Structures are given as C-alpha cells and as structure tokens.
C-alpha cells in the first residue's frame, strides 16, 4: 500500500512534492492518485503532475503526466497511458 504522499521531497527534505488525491481504479489497476505542487510552489520537475501508483505482485509501478486544465482531460490521458503499459501478469 502506498502512503499519504510519495517519497519525493523538496530540497529541504521536509515538504512533500505530491499530495494524495485518493484511491482509484485506472485501467484495471487499483492504486493511488497524486497531484504535484505547482512548480512555483516548489513542485520542481513534478510540478502539477498527476501520478498514479499501483502494485502488481511484488512490483510497484508509477505513471506520471503533467496536468493541464481541465484536469479531467489530463486524467483521461493518464488513464489511456496506463492502459497501454505492459506489466507481467
């Protein structure tokens, strides 16, 4: 299970760069969806990213995509991206 924030922190090491939006089922995978802090708020290279993290067997996977408005459109693209990934069964 993935915790409340990805283990990505700012240079100071104390500010989580991505915050949990919630649990989701995307392309048949149960996982956690995160949204990154905007770049100008310290989000860095993960700024405004949607990141989906899931586990399959002993492997953990993550797919990340820079989000844009409307964010629902970004989420649909992320879902399509995850659907194309080949993971071991």
C-alpha positions as CSV (number, residue, x, y, z in Angstrom):
1,X,0.0,0.0,0.0
2,X,1.2,3.5,-0.8
3,X,1.3,6.1,1.9
4,X,-0.3,9.5,2.0
5,X,2.5,11.2,0.0
6,X,5.1,10.0,-2.5
7,X,8.6,9.9,-1.1
8,X,9.5,12.9,-3.1
9,X,10.5,15.9,-1.1
10,X,11.8,19.4,-1.8
11,X,15.5,20.3,-1.4
12,X,14.9,20.9,2.3
13,X,13.6,17.4,2.5
14,X,10.6,18.3,4.6
15,X,7.9,19.4,2.0
16,X,6.1,16.6,0.1
17,X,6.0,17.4,-3.6
18,X,2.9,15.4,-4.3
19,X,-0.3,15.0,-2.3
20,X,-2.7,12.1,-2.3
21,X,-5.9,12.8,-4.2
22,X,-7.3,9.4,-3.4
23,X,-7.6,5.7,-4.3
24,X,-8.6,5.0,-7.8
25,X,-9.0,2.1,-10.3
26,X,-7.3,3.1,-13.5
27,X,-7.1,0.7,-16.5
28,X,-7.9,-2.3,-14.2
29,X,-5.3,-1.4,-11.6
30,X,-6.1,-0.3,-8.0
31,X,-3.8,2.4,-6.8
32,X,-3.3,5.9,-5.5
33,X,-3.6,9.1,-7.5
34,X,-1.4,12.1,-6.5
35,X,-1.2,15.7,-7.7
36,X,2.1,17.6,-7.6
37,X,2.6,21.0,-6.1
38,X,2.8,23.7,-8.8
39,X,6.4,24.5,-9.9
40,X,6.3,28.0,-8.4
41,X,5.3,26.4,-5.0
42,X,8.4,24.2,-5.0
43,X,6.9,21.3,-7.1
44,X,10.0,21.2,-9.2
45,X,10.0,18.7,-12.1
46,X,6.9,17.0,-10.7
47,X,5.1,20.3,-10.6
48,X,1.4,20.0,-11.5
49,X,1.9,16.3,-12.3
50,X,-0.8,13.7,-11.9
51,X,0.9,10.5,-10.8
52,X,-0.8,7.1,-10.5
53,X,1.0,4.5,-8.3
54,X,-0.1,0.8,-8.1
55,X,1.3,-2.5,-7.1
56,X,1.1,-5.8,-9.1
57,X,2.6,-8.7,-7.3
58,X,5.9,-7.6,-5.8
59,X,6.4,-4.8,-8.3
60,X,5.3,-1.2,-7.8
61,X,4.6,1.0,-10.8
62,X,4.1,4.7,-11.3
63,X,2.9,6.6,-14.3
64,X,3.2,10.4,-14.3
65,X,1.9,13.1,-16.6
66,X,2.0,16.9,-16.5
67,X,-1.6,18.1,-15.9
68,X,-3.4,20.9,-17.6
69,X,-6.8,22.5,-17.3
70,X,-9.3,20.9,-17.4
71,X,-7.6,18.3,-15.2
72,X,-10.3,15.8,-16.1
73,X,-8.8,15.7,-19.6
74,X,-5.4,15.1,-18.2
75,X,-6.7,12.3,-16.1
76,X,-8.2,10.7,-19.2
77,X,-4.8,10.8,-21.0
78,X,-3.2,9.3,-17.9
79,X,-5.7,6.5,-17.9
80,X,-5.0,5.9,-21.6
81,X,-1.3,5.8,-20.9
82,X,-1.6,3.3,-18.1
83,X,-3.9,1.1,-20.3
84,X,-1.1,0.8,-22.9
85,X,1.6,-0.4,-20.4
86,X,2.6,-4.0,-20.5
87,X,3.1,-5.4,-17.0
88,X,3.7,-9.0,-16.1
89,X,0.6,-11.0,-15.1
